[in-house]
């Protein structure tokens, strides 16, 4: 099994965990956990395959559905049966970091899939960004949350930056696995700075100032 395959499984699992964390915040039942975890885990890859006119990967590779359901249920059963922590669990911070890890992996998976399908470098970066953000977008919409992609913190731009490092590194002739690690590290570092330091792109300020 290749590194990219292991990363794909890991990304799906981590995104499904983030879906489970959101389901926990909303106090859903096991079916709700499974639904939100699955949508979060495979949503971005589904959109990617549809846009690239490829067979949707989880239709023939059913293990992805098993991974998403089990990962979401880990959160459900941990919350029900694990000993109560001395301090309340900060679900929002756990969600931020689970989502950041999933984003950094899926940005590279999406870019690699686009390159394999014959897309140019720019489209590969766009596909990486969409693969990384669409599952979380669906999760937040279904759970009536403000989508993470609309927060001011760096999010989609971190995925695009990681995908760009990967694409440019391959174009420069760098070895594949180190390039993969560099791209994922770039996306994770930028998203992490958005979480910990509040880094964000400048917001529109037109009309904010009024003449006295």
N, C-alpha and C positions, 0 to 999 in steps of 0.2 A: 504494500500500500504506500502511495506517495505521500510526501509531506503535505501537498495541497489537499489531499483527501482527508488526512487527519485534521487539518485546520478547518475544513468544511464541517466535519462532524462536531468539532469543538465549538465553532461559531454558532451552529444550529443549537447546540445544547445551551450555550451561554445566553443566547437570545431568548430561548424558551424559558430559561431561569428568570430572565428579566420580565417575561410575560407572567410567570408565576408570582413574582414579587408584586406586580401590579394587581393581579387577581387577589392576592392576600390583602392588599390595601383596600380592595373593594369588597372583601369578605365573600367571595364567590364559593360555589360548591365544587366538587371534583370535576364535574363536566365543564364548568366554566373555566377552571384552571387549565384543563386539557385544551379547550378551544383557544383561549388567549395565548397559551404557550405555543400551540401549533401555528397559529396565525403569525405570531412574532418570529418564530424560528424559520418558517419557510416562505413568508410573504415576499421578502426581497428577492429571493432566488426564483420564485414563481414569476414575478414581473420581469426579471432579467431574461428568463428563458422565453417568455412570450414575445418580448421585444426583439430578441435575437432569432426568433422563428426556429427555436429548438424544442424538442420534446421536454415537457416539464419534468424535471429530474425525479421528483418524489413519486411520480406515478409508477415508475418501474423500480425505484429504489425505496421500497417501503420502510426500510430501517430508519429513514429520516423521520417518519411519522412516529415511530416507536420512541425515538430519542426525544422528540419534542414533548410527547405526553409524559414520559418518565421524568424528564427534567422539571416540568411544571409540577408534577405530583411530589417530587422531592420537597419543594417549598411547602406544599399543602400538608404533607404528613410530618414534616419537621415542625411546622407551626402547631400541629395538634398534639404531638407526642413528645417532643423534645422538652427537657426541663426549662422552666421559665427563667429567662435571664434576669440578672439583678437590675439591669437597666433596660428600658424599652428599646426594641429593635428599631433602628432608624431605616425604615424601608426606603425612603427617598434616596438616601445616600447609597444603599446597596444597589438600588435600581440604577442610579447614575453610573456606578462602576461596572456592573454587569453589562449594561448597555454599551459602555465605552469599549470593553473588551470585544463584545460581539461586533461592534462597528469596525474596529480596527482589522478584524479577521475578514469580515464580509466585503470590505472595500477592496481587498486584494483578490478574494475569490471572484467577485464580479468583474474586475479588470482582467483577470486571467481568462475567464470564460469568454469575454468579448474578444480578446486577442486570438483565442483558439478558434473562434467563429469567423475570423478574418476581418474584424473591425479595425479601424485605425486607432491610433493612440488616444486621440481626443474622445472618441466614442467609448473607448475602454475606461477612461477616467470617469465619464458620465455614468456608465454602467456600474462601476465600482461604487460611486456615490449613491446611486439608486438602490443597489442591492443592500447596502449598509443601512439605509434609512427607511425603506418602505415598510418593512416588518414592524418596526417601532411606531411608524405612523399609523398603521392599521390598529396596533395594540392600543394606542392612546385614544384613537377615535372610538373604538368599541367600548372602552372603559370611561368614556366621557372626560378625558383629560386633555389639557392643552398639549398638542403634539410636541415632542421633544425637539423636532426639527424647527419649530417656530420659536423656541427659546432664544434669547439673545446670546447665550453662551455658544462658543464654537462647537458645531456639531457636524452638519453636512460638509462644511468646508474642511474639517479634519479628515473625513473620509476621502474627499477629493484630493487632498494633499498627499495622503498615504498612497492612493492609487497612482497619482502622478509620479511619485518617487519610484514606485515599482515599474511603471511603464518606461520612464526615462532611463532607469537603471538597466533594464533589458536592452533598450535601444543602444546604450553605451557599451554593451557587451559584458556587464557584470555577471558573475555566477548567479544562477537562479535562486537558490535557497537564501544566500545572504541578502539578495535584493528583496526577496519576500519579507525577510525579517526587518529590513530597513524601512520598507513601506508600512508594515504593520506597526513598527515602533514609532514612526512619524505620526500616524493617525492617533495612536494611543496617547502619545505625549501631548499632542495638541488638544485632544479632548480632555485629558487630565488637567491641563492648565485651565481649560474652561471651567471644569468642576471646582478645582481648588483655589484658583486665583480670580475666577470670574471673567476671564478673557472673553471678549466678544468682538464681533465686527461692528463698525459704527452704525447706529440706527438713523433712520430718516428723521430730520428735525424741521422740515419745511412746515411752515404755519405754526410752529411752536411758540414763536415770539410774536407778540402783538404790540403795536404801537400804542403808547398811552393816549 
